[in-house]
Amino acid sequence: MRLDLFEFEQRLAAQHTSLDVLKATCHEAVERIPADVWCAVQLDPSTLLDTGGFIENGFPPEYLTRLFEVEHFTADEPGDLRALAGSSDATRLLSRAMGGRLEDSAYYRAILRPQGLGDELRIALRNGPHLWAIVVLCRTAGGAPFTTVEEEFAARLSGPATDALRRTLLLEGTDTGELPDAPGRLVVDRQGTVLSASPTARTWLDLLEEDTEHVRRFQGAIDATLFSGTARAEFPVHSGALLSVHAWSTSLEGEQVVAVSLGPSPWAPLSAVVLGAYGLTGQEEEVARRTLHGYTPERVAKHLSLPLGTVRSHLASIFEKTGLEDRRAFIADILCRHYLPFFGRGPLSTDGRRLPESTG
């Protein structure tokens, strides 16, 4: 089983939307890795909430709410979504993650077994620690197991598919400018002239242009992108926010241009308003955000360079302020109170932000 990466990348380059990229990736995977149920789910990398995808051959609608509950707070096992996000793996085979004991998986018992399905293979579309989408392949119980060769093929799909997905997200995102604390997207030419920009990106550009040094560094990021294909930069703007610039070289109508994501620093959370309502301190919010992303106290301590005892103290304060008893209850409450009531309803932008009803 061989993957011609160049041909696959060329097919992906011809796709114009994130849905097209996910669909093409699914078809490439299923052509070489037969599956009875398969789909691709786009994720918000900050919260791991799904923001759509290609699900024509996926799970029946009656399983979706239960699937959300299991993925985000009921299950706490080596094979779950948050474990995959916290790893560096390009694939995850459920049976192996569970040590060969599928019956021990809450996900298997609640979602796969009732449908007569057995093992599940997931392909992670990730960039560093950020998980942008997963491709899910399931086989009927009692059928042929997934092979090592099939897993290796699946892993080779991950990188090109991730790059293509991120490029399309930059260029297609719904953005009315009504959420100025979120990322925007723009396209600039080789000289840094803005060819197109979403309303939110215009807001960030106005802040950026208040400082000539920032403008110079922004052009430097564009130049670096044209040379190396990608670049990142961050700027403290006058509002007190940390502005993050992530740029990719691409083509538009045959011309080389740079697509740019312009918005809050990656750890500027989508959940800021929610967490702020509880009156958490700045460091408590940092701990809370990582906890919502599935980090254990030990991993939070390592990531923030804090003593484990300090993290545990912050968690105790967070639980007291939110009126919850432990880490799992905190994740469940935040997700279910502020997201699950709207699950499956209302428009979402491509980066997972829920748009006002008036813009649907």
C-alpha positions in Angstrom: 0.0 0.0 0.0 1.7 3.2 -1.2 0.6 6.9 -1.0 1.9 9.2 -3.6 2.2 12.3 -1.4 2.7 14.7 -4.4 -0.5 13.5 -6.1 -2.5 13.6 -2.9 -1.2 17.2 -2.2 -2.2 18.2 -5.7 -5.7 16.9 -5.2 -6.0 18.7 -1.9 -4.7 21.9 -3.5 -7.6 21.8 -5.8 -10.1 21.9 -2.9 -11.6 25.3 -2.1 -13.3 24.7 1.3 -12.6 22.8 4.5 -15.5 20.5 3.8 -13.9 19.6 0.4 -10.6 18.9 2.1 -12.2 16.6 4.6 -14.2 14.9 2.0 -11.2 14.3 -0.2 -9.2 13.0 2.8 -12.0 10.6 3.7 -12.2 9.2 0.2 -8.5 8.7 0.0 -8.5 6.9 3.3 -11.5 4.7 2.6 -10.2 3.7 -0.9 -7.2 2.1 0.8 -8.6 1.3 4.3 -12.1 -0.2 3.9 -14.6 0.9 6.5 -18.3 0.3 7.2 -18.8 3.7 8.9 -16.6 6.7 8.3 -16.6 10.4 8.6 -14.4 13.5 9.2 -15.1 15.9 12.0 -13.7 19.4 12.1 -12.7 20.6 15.6 -12.0 23.9 17.3 -8.4 23.3 18.6 -9.0 25.5 21.6 -11.9 23.5 23.0 -12.1 20.3 20.9 -15.7 21.0 20.2 -16.8 19.9 16.7 -17.6 22.6 14.2 -19.0 20.5 11.4 -17.4 18.1 8.9 -18.1 15.4 6.3 -20.5 13.0 8.0 -22.6 11.4 5.2 -21.3 7.9 6.1 -21.0 8.6 9.9 -23.0 7.7 12.9 -26.8 8.1 12.9 -28.2 11.4 14.2 -29.7 9.7 17.3 -26.2 9.0 18.6 -24.8 12.5 18.3 -25.9 14.0 21.6 -24.7 10.9 23.5 -21.5 11.0 21.5 -20.9 14.5 22.6 -21.5 13.6 26.3 -19.1 10.6 26.1 -16.3 12.4 24.2 -16.3 15.5 26.4 -16.9 14.5 30.0 -18.2 10.9 30.6 -15.2 9.1 29.2 -11.8 9.4 30.8 -9.7 6.7 29.2 -6.6 6.3 27.1 -8.6 6.0 23.8 -10.7 9.2 24.1 -10.5 12.4 22.1 -8.7 14.4 24.7 -6.1 11.7 25.1 -5.5 11.9 21.3 -5.3 15.7 21.4 -2.8 15.6 24.2 -0.5 13.2 22.4 1.7 13.6 19.3 0.1 10.6 17.5 -1.1 10.8 13.9 -3.4 7.9 14.4 -5.2 6.1 17.2 -6.6 2.6 17.2 -9.1 2.2 19.9 -8.4 -1.5 20.7 -4.7 -0.8 21.1 -5.3 2.3 23.3 -7.5 0.2 25.5 -4.8 -2.6 25.8 -6.9 -5.0 23.7 -9.9 -4.7 26.0 -12.6 -2.8 23.9 -15.3 -3.7 26.5 -13.5 -1.5 29.0 -14.1 1.6 26.8 -17.1 3.7 27.7 -17.1 5.1 24.1 -17.2 1.6 22.7 -20.0 0.5 25.0 -22.1 3.6 24.4 -21.5 4.3 20.7 -19.9 1.5 18.8 -21.3 -1.7 20.3 -25.0 -0.6 20.0 -24.4 -0.1 16.2 -22.8 -3.5 15.8 -19.4 -1.9 15.3 -16.1 -3.2 16.5 -12.7 -1.4 16.4 -12.2 2.2 15.4 -9.2 3.9 13.7 -8.9 7.7 14.0 -6.6 9.9 11.9 -5.5 13.1 13.6 -5.2 16.2 11.5 -2.9 18.1 13.9 -0.3 20.8 13.9 1.9 20.6 16.9 -0.4 20.5 20.0 -3.4 21.8 18.0 -5.9 19.2 16.7 -7.9 20.6 13.8 -9.9 17.5 12.7 -10.2 13.8 13.0 -11.1 11.2 10.3 -13.0 8.3 11.9 -13.0 4.8 10.3 -15.1 2.0 11.9 -15.5 -1.7 11.0 -18.3 -4.1 11.9 -17.7 -6.3 14.9 -16.2 -9.6 13.9 -14.8 -8.2 10.7 -11.1 -8.0 9.6 -9.0 -6.0 12.0 -7.1 -2.9 11.0 -3.6 -3.8 10.0 -0.3 -2.1 10.8 0.1 -1.3 7.0 -3.3 0.5 7.1 -2.3 2.5 10.1 0.9 3.6 8.5 -1.0 4.6 5.4 -3.4 6.6 7.5 -0.6 8.4 9.3 0.9 9.5 6.0 -2.4 11.2 5.1 -2.3 13.4 8.3 0.3 16.0 7.4 -0.9 17.0 3.9 -4.5 17.0 5.0 -3.8 19.2 8.0 -2.0 21.8 5.9 -4.8 21.9 3.3 -7.4 22.2 6.0 -5.8 25.1 7.7 -5.3 27.0 4.4 -9.0 26.7 3.4 -10.1 27.7 6.9 -8.2 30.9 6.5 -9.9 31.8 3.3 -13.4 30.7 3.9 -14.3 31.6 7.4 -17.6 33.3 8.1 -16.8 36.6 9.8 -19.3 39.4 10.3 -17.0 41.5 12.5 -19.4 41.1 15.4 -16.8 39.1 17.4 -13.8 41.3 17.6 -12.0 39.2 20.1 -11.7 36.3 17.6 -9.3 35.5 14.8 -9.9 37.2 11.4 -8.4 36.3 8.0 -6.7 38.3 5.3 -4.8 37.9 2.1 -1.8 40.0 1.2 0.4 40.2 -1.9 4.2 40.0 -2.0 4.6 43.6 -1.0 2.3 43.3 2.0 -0.6 45.1 0.4 -3.9 43.8 1.7 -6.0 42.1 -1.1 -8.9 41.0 1.1 -9.7 41.1 4.8 -12.6 40.0 6.9 -14.2 42.6 9.2 -12.5 41.1 12.3 -9.1 41.2 10.6 -9.6 44.9 9.8 -10.2 45.5 13.5 -6.9 43.8 14.4 -5.0 45.6 11.5 -6.1 48.9 12.9 -4.6 48.1 16.2 -1.4 46.8 14.6 -1.0 49.9 12.5 -0.9 52.1 15.6 2.8 51.1 16.0 5.2 51.5 13.1 7.5 48.9 14.6 4.7 46.4 14.6 4.0 47.2 10.9 7.7 46.6 10.1 7.6 43.2 11.9 4.4 42.3 10.2 6.0 42.8 6.8 9.0 40.8 8.0 6.6 37.9 8.8 5.2 38.2 5.2 8.7 38.1 3.7 9.6 35.1 5.9 6.5 33.3 4.7 7.3 33.9 1.0 10.8 32.4 1.7 9.9 29.5 3.9 6.2 28.8 3.3 5.0 29.7 6.8 5.7 32.1 9.6 4.4 33.1 13.1 4.7 36.3 15.1 3.2 37.9 18.1 2.7 41.6 19.0 1.5 43.3 22.2 -1.0 45.9 21.0 -2.2 49.0 22.8 -5.4 47.4 23.9 -3.3 45.1 26.2 -4.0 42.0 24.0 -1.4 39.8 22.5 -1.9 39.7 18.8 -0.9 36.4 17.0 -0.1 36.3 13.3 0.1 33.0 11.5 0.8 33.1 7.8 1.0 30.6 4.9 2.2 31.1 1.4 -0.4 30.0 -1.2 -1.7 31.0 -4.6 -4.7 33.0 -5.7 -5.7 33.2 -9.4 -2.2 32.0 -10.3 -0.4 34.6 -8.2 1.7 33.9 -5.1 0.0 35.5 -2.1 0.1 35.1 1.7 -3.0 34.0 3.7 -2.9 35.3 7.3 -4.7 34.4 10.4 -4.8 37.5 12.6 -6.2 37.3 16.1 -5.6 36.6 19.8 -2.6 34.6 21.0 -3.4 30.9 20.9 -4.0 30.9 24.6 -6.4 33.8 24.5 -9.4 31.6 25.1 -12.7 31.3 23.3 -14.1 30.7 26.8 -12.8 34.0 28.3 -16.3 35.4 28.9 -17.5 32.2 30.5 -14.6 31.9 32.8 -14.6 35.6 33.6 -18.1 35.4 34.9 -16.9 33.2 37.7 -14.5 35.8 39.0 -11.4 33.7 38.6 -8.0 35.3 39.0 -5.7 35.5 36.0 -3.7 32.4 37.0 -6.8 30.5 37.9 -8.1 31.2 34.4 -4.9 29.8 32.9 -5.3 26.7 35.0 -9.0 26.5 34.1 -8.5 26.8 30.4 -6.0 23.9 30.3 -8.2 21.8 32.5 -11.0 22.3 30.0 -8.6 21.1 27.3 -8.2 17.9 29.2 -4.8 18.6 30.9 -4.1 16.7 34.2 -3.0 18.8 37.2 0.5 17.4 36.6 0.5 18.5 32.9 -0.9 22.0 33.8 1.9 22.4 36.4 4.6 21.5 33.8 3.0 23.7 31.1 2.7 26.8 33.3 6.0 26.1 35.2 4.2 26.0 38.5 4.5 23.7 41.5 1.9 20.9 41.5 0.7 22.1 44.9 0.0 25.6 43.5 -2.0 24.1 40.6 -4.0 21.9 43.1 -4.7 25.0 45.2 -5.9 27.0 42.2 -8.1 24.0 41.2 -9.6 24.0 44.7 -10.4 27.7 44.4 -11.9 27.2 40.9 -14.2 24.4 42.2 -15.2 26.6 45.1 -16.0 29.6 42.9 -17.9 27.5 40.4 -19.7 25.4 43.0 -18.4 22.2 41.6 -16.7 19.3 43.3 -13.9 18.1 41.0 -12.1 18.4 37.7 -14.5 16.2 35.8 -17.6 18.0 37.1 -16.0 21.3 36.1 -15.4 20.2 32.5 -18.9 18.7 32.3 -20.6 21.8 33.7 -18.8 24.3 31.5 -19.4 22.3 28.4 -23.0 21.3 29.1 -24.2 24.6 30.5 -22.6 26.8 27.9 -22.5 24.6 24.8 -24.7 21.4 24.9 -28.0 23.3 25.0 -27.1 24.7 21.6 -25.6 21.4 20.2 -26.7 21.0 16.6 -28.5 24.3 16.4 -27.4 27.7 15.1 -24.6 28.8 12.8 -21.0 28.3 13.6 -18.0 30.0 12.0 -15.3 27.7 10.8 -13.1 28.3 13.8 -15.9 27.2 16.2 -17.3 30.5 17.2 -21.1 30.6 17.5 -22.5 33.4 15.4 -25.4 35.7 16.5 -28.7 34.3 15.4 -29.3 37.4 13.3 -26.4 36.4 11.0 -27.5 32.9 10.3 
